[in-house]
Amino acid sequence: MAYKISDDCTACGTCVEECAVEAISENDGKYVIDPEICIDCGACAGVCPVEAPKPEE
């Protein structure tokens, strides 16, 4: 199951560099995760200062 970035995102970009499969991109000042590319590794969640990336339910 892919991760999704919540509205808590502050657009710091920390998660982008951590994503091994380049599934994260910026969209209108916030970052989004492409669920087709995300491999559910959780690396983005581990580095986010506001815990915005979460597993989709």
Protein Blocks (a to p, Z undefined) as FASTA:
>chain_A
ZZdddfkbgolommmmmpmnlpacceehiacddfklogolommmmmmmnlmaccdZZ
